[in-house]
Amino acid sequence: MITEEEKRFLDYWESRRGAEKKLLKQWLVGLPVGLLIGVPLFINFLSGWYKKADVETNSEIMSGGFNPLVLIIAVFLIISFTAIFSKRHKWDMNEQRYLEIKGKFKNQEEKEQSANINQL
């Protein structure tokens, strides 16, 4: 038997599943999660709490071998990957739930039809 909550989820997901799958929307909606990972990484790098790494970075900067743009791009890629991955995972979980409920609903309809045929 399908509950009222499952019926509401079926209606909701049938109307939203196409829009939720778009890459740009997943990136925009998942951006706060990505920022929760990327910003502390960036702050950690700039804080200088690990002195040996700080000395190594400063020597690379002085010799011209360190490019801060590489760090910024790396943090941006980490933020983007985390944002898209988290929303894609949520979409997959909702899609799996949708397919399970839909299969359950289909089985229920088939049982009802076979019961009606047997009664005739």
C-alpha positions as a Python dict, from the first residue, in 0.01 Angstrom:
ca = {
    (1, 'M'): (0, 0, 0),
    (2, 'I'): (135, 340, -95),
    (3, 'T'): (118, 608, 171),
    (4, 'E'): (7, 965, 118),
    (5, 'E'): (366, 1085, 166),
    (6, 'E'): (485, 855, -113),
    (7, 'K'): (214, 986, -344),
    (8, 'R'): (318, 1345, -270),
    (9, 'F'): (682, 1254, -335),
    (10, 'L'): (589, 1094, -669),
    (11, 'D'): (405, 1409, -776),
    (12, 'Y'): (687, 1634, -655),
    (13, 'W'): (969, 1435, -815),
    (14, 'E'): (789, 1389, -1149),
    (15, 'S'): (763, 1767, -1178),
    (16, 'R'): (1116, 1847, -1049),
    (17, 'R'): (1343, 1568, -1169),
    (18, 'G'): (1438, 1730, -1501),
    (19, 'A'): (1519, 2068, -1348),
    (20, 'E'): (1713, 1913, -1060),
    (21, 'K'): (1941, 1722, -1298),
    (22, 'K'): (2084, 2028, -1475),
    (23, 'L'): (2452, 2078, -1402),
    (24, 'L'): (2437, 2455, -1348),
    (25, 'K'): (2152, 2425, -1100),
    (26, 'Q'): (2337, 2150, -913),
    (27, 'W'): (2646, 2369, -897),
    (28, 'L'): (2457, 2677, -776),
    (29, 'V'): (2252, 2494, -514),
    (30, 'G'): (2547, 2286, -393),
    (31, 'L'): (2785, 2583, -374),
    (32, 'P'): (2741, 2641, 2),
    (33, 'V'): (2848, 2282, 71),
    (34, 'G'): (3150, 2326, -151),
    (35, 'L'): (3240, 2650, 22),
    (36, 'L'): (3227, 2470, 358),
    (37, 'I'): (3512, 2252, 231),
    (38, 'G'): (3710, 2496, 14),
    (39, 'V'): (3723, 2807, 232),
    (40, 'P'): (3876, 2630, 535),
    (41, 'L'): (4135, 2474, 304),
    (42, 'F'): (4229, 2816, 172),
    (43, 'I'): (4239, 2966, 523),
    (44, 'N'): (4448, 2673, 644),
    (45, 'F'): (4701, 2734, 370),
    (46, 'L'): (4723, 3106, 442),
    (47, 'S'): (4735, 3072, 823),
    (48, 'G'): (5096, 2949, 830),
    (49, 'W'): (5041, 2716, 1125),
    (50, 'Y'): (5282, 2457, 985),
    (51, 'K'): (5615, 2638, 990),
    (52, 'K'): (5812, 2399, 763),
    (53, 'A'): (5547, 2427, 490),
    (54, 'D'): (5538, 2803, 539),
    (55, 'V'): (5915, 2826, 497),
    (56, 'E'): (5897, 2609, 184),
    (57, 'T'): (5617, 2824, 37),
    (58, 'N'): (5805, 3145, 109),
    (59, 'S'): (6118, 3010, -57),
    (60, 'E'): (5913, 2908, -363),
    (61, 'I'): (5757, 3256, -377),
    (62, 'M'): (6099, 3420, -359),
    (63, 'S'): (6242, 3198, -631),
    (64, 'G'): (5942, 3264, -853),
    (65, 'G'): (5833, 2899, -863),
    (66, 'F'): (5506, 2950, -674),
    (67, 'N'): (5205, 3080, -858),
    (68, 'P'): (4913, 3180, -630),
    (69, 'L'): (4676, 3146, -925),
    (70, 'V'): (4734, 2770, -913),
    (71, 'L'): (4619, 2765, -549),
    (72, 'I'): (4310, 2971, -630),
    (73, 'I'): (4220, 2746, -923),
    (74, 'A'): (4273, 2433, -711),
    (75, 'V'): (4045, 2564, -436),
    (76, 'F'): (3783, 2663, -696),
    (77, 'L'): (3796, 2312, -847),
    (78, 'I'): (3759, 2154, -502),
    (79, 'I'): (3460, 2377, -426),
    (80, 'S'): (3298, 2301, -763),
    (81, 'F'): (3355, 1926, -740),
    (82, 'T'): (3213, 1910, -388),
    (83, 'A'): (2911, 2121, -483),
    (84, 'I'): (2824, 1916, -791),
    (85, 'F'): (2898, 1581, -627),
    (86, 'S'): (2681, 1651, -323),
    (87, 'K'): (2381, 1763, -531),
    (88, 'R'): (2427, 1480, -782),
    (89, 'H'): (2427, 1231, -495),
    (90, 'K'): (2108, 1382, -354),
    (91, 'W'): (1947, 1367, -701),
    (92, 'D'): (2046, 999, -734),
    (93, 'M'): (1898, 919, -394),
    (94, 'N'): (1569, 1091, -484),
    (95, 'E'): (1563, 917, -823),
    (96, 'Q'): (1618, 578, -660),
    (97, 'R'): (1338, 646, -412),
    (98, 'Y'): (1112, 757, -698),
    (99, 'L'): (1179, 440, -899),
    (100, 'E'): (1121, 218, -595),
    (101, 'I'): (788, 384, -514),
    (102, 'K'): (684, 376, -879),
    (103, 'G'): (765, 2, -896),
    (104, 'K'): (573, -56, -575),
    (105, 'F'): (277, 138, -719),
    (106, 'K'): (292, -64, -1043),
    (107, 'N'): (297, -395, -853),
    (108, 'Q'): (1, -281, -645),
    (109, 'E'): (-197, -193, -960),
    (110, 'E'): (-115, -530, -1119),
    (111, 'K'): (-234, -714, -806),
    (112, 'E'): (-558, -514, -805),
    (113, 'Q'): (-616, -588, -1174),
    (114, 'S'): (-553, -960, -1131),
    (115, 'A'): (-787, -965, -828),
    (116, 'N'): (-1058, -792, -1036),
    (117, 'I'): (-1013, -1044, -1319),
    (118, 'N'): (-1035, -1336, -1075),
    (119, 'Q'): (-1359, -1198, -929),
    (120, 'L'): (-1522, -1194, -1274),
}
